[in-house]
Amino acid sequence: MGRSRRYLVLASAVVIFLLVSAALARVLSANGAERAAIRDALEAQASGDARALVAAIDGCAQDEACRAEAAVNAAALRSSGEIELARLDLSTSFSPFDTTGTARVVWKTPSRLTVVQCARVHRSGNVASGIEVRLTSLSRPIKRDTSCP
């Protein structure tokens, strides 16, 4: 194999590696965005701010049942202190394309025992154009040993 051919193969391998790395970074950043969206909603809920909770859930402002559930959750789960995510099972561990799934989140505050809720999350886009994450619902608390549907 000639010297120029070796350089071409090496350059091609480097380009492929960089493209795969960039795609993987986008998918992994979507996991961080999902965590942030869920945390924002939980912080609004724990502070008792139903309006902020409604704003954190995509489409909730236009859905009367969602607004009512947000008000109930915000009132019932109001807690003092900063929330701590004890566990978060993401809606999907790896998906480079549109998907909707349910995350199971376990959280607590210094003044409250653990609370378990299910968060419905929609991921749209792709690794080329970028992945957008939207929280579409947040359930009432479920039993600690219960899985999300």
C-alpha positions in Angstrom: 0.0 0.0 0.0 1.4 3.4 -1.0 2.0 6.2 1.4 -0.8 8.4 0.0 -3.3 5.6 0.3 -2.3 5.0 3.9 -2.9 8.7 4.6 -6.3 8.6 2.9 -7.4 5.5 4.9 -6.2 7.2 8.1 -7.9 10.5 7.3 -11.1 8.6 6.5 -11.0 6.7 9.8 -10.5 10.0 11.7 -13.4 11.6 9.9 -15.7 8.6 10.6 -14.6 8.6 14.3 -15.4 12.3 14.6 -18.8 11.9 13.0 -19.8 9.0 15.3 -18.5 10.9 18.3 -20.5 14.0 17.4 -23.7 11.9 16.9 -23.2 10.1 20.2 -22.6 13.4 22.0 -25.9 14.7 20.7 -27.8 11.6 21.9 -26.2 11.7 25.3 -26.9 15.5 25.7 -30.6 14.6 25.2 -30.4 12.5 28.3 -29.1 15.6 30.2 -31.9 17.6 28.7 -34.5 15.1 29.9 -33.1 15.1 33.4 -33.2 19.0 33.4 -36.8 19.1 32.1 -37.9 16.7 34.8 -36.0 18.5 37.5 -37.5 21.9 36.5 -41.0 20.4 36.8 -40.2 18.8 40.2 -38.7 22.0 41.5 -41.9 24.0 40.5 -44.0 21.3 42.0 -42.1 21.1 45.3 -42.2 24.9 45.6 -46.0 24.7 45.3 -46.0 26.8 42.1 -48.7 25.2 40.0 -48.2 27.9 37.2 -44.6 27.1 36.8 -45.4 23.4 36.8 -48.0 23.9 34.1 -45.4 25.9 32.1 -42.8 23.1 32.5 -45.2 20.5 30.9 -45.6 20.9 27.2 -49.2 21.5 26.2 -50.5 21.6 29.8 -51.6 25.2 29.6 -54.2 24.2 27.0 -55.4 21.1 28.8 -57.8 21.6 31.6 -57.2 18.1 33.2 -53.5 18.7 33.1 -53.8 22.1 34.8 -56.0 20.6 37.5 -53.6 17.7 38.1 -50.7 20.2 38.3 -52.6 22.2 40.9 -53.3 19.1 42.9 -49.7 17.9 42.7 -48.3 21.3 43.6 -50.5 21.6 46.6 -50.0 18.1 47.9 -46.3 17.8 47.2 -45.2 21.3 48.4 -42.0 20.8 50.4 -39.3 23.0 51.9 -35.7 22.6 50.9 -34.0 21.7 47.7 -35.1 18.6 45.9 -32.7 15.7 45.5 -33.1 13.2 42.7 -32.6 9.9 44.4 -33.1 7.9 41.2 -34.0 8.7 37.6 -34.8 5.9 35.1 -34.8 7.8 31.8 -37.5 7.3 29.3 -35.0 5.8 26.9 -31.4 5.0 27.3 -30.5 5.5 23.6 -32.6 6.7 20.8 -31.3 8.8 17.8 -34.8 9.4 16.5 -38.3 10.5 17.6 -39.6 8.6 20.6 -42.0 8.9 23.5 -41.4 7.1 26.7 -41.9 7.2 30.5 -39.2 8.0 33.0 -39.5 6.9 36.6 -38.2 9.5 39.0 -37.6 9.1 42.7 -37.0 12.4 44.6 -37.0 13.8 48.1 -36.4 17.0 50.0 -35.1 17.5 53.6 -38.7 17.8 54.8 -40.2 14.9 52.8 -39.7 11.2 52.4 -39.1 9.9 48.9 -41.8 10.5 46.3 -42.0 8.4 43.1 -43.6 9.8 40.0 -43.8 9.0 36.3 -42.8 11.6 33.7 -43.9 11.2 30.1 -41.2 12.5 27.8 -41.1 13.1 24.0 -37.8 13.3 22.1 -37.9 14.6 18.6 -35.4 15.3 15.9 -32.3 13.4 15.0 -28.6 13.3 15.5 -28.0 15.5 12.4 -30.4 18.3 13.2 -30.4 18.0 17.0 -32.7 16.3 19.5 -35.4 18.3 21.4 -36.8 17.0 24.7 -40.2 17.9 26.0 -41.9 16.8 29.2 -45.5 16.0 28.3 -46.9 14.8 31.6 -46.0 14.3 35.3 -48.1 11.7 37.2 -49.4 11.9 40.7 -47.2 10.0 43.2 -47.2 6.2 42.8 -46.2 3.5 45.3 -42.5 3.3 45.9 -42.3 -0.2 44.6 -44.5 0.4 41.5 -43.2 0.7 38.0 -44.3 3.3 35.5 -46.6 2.2 32.7 
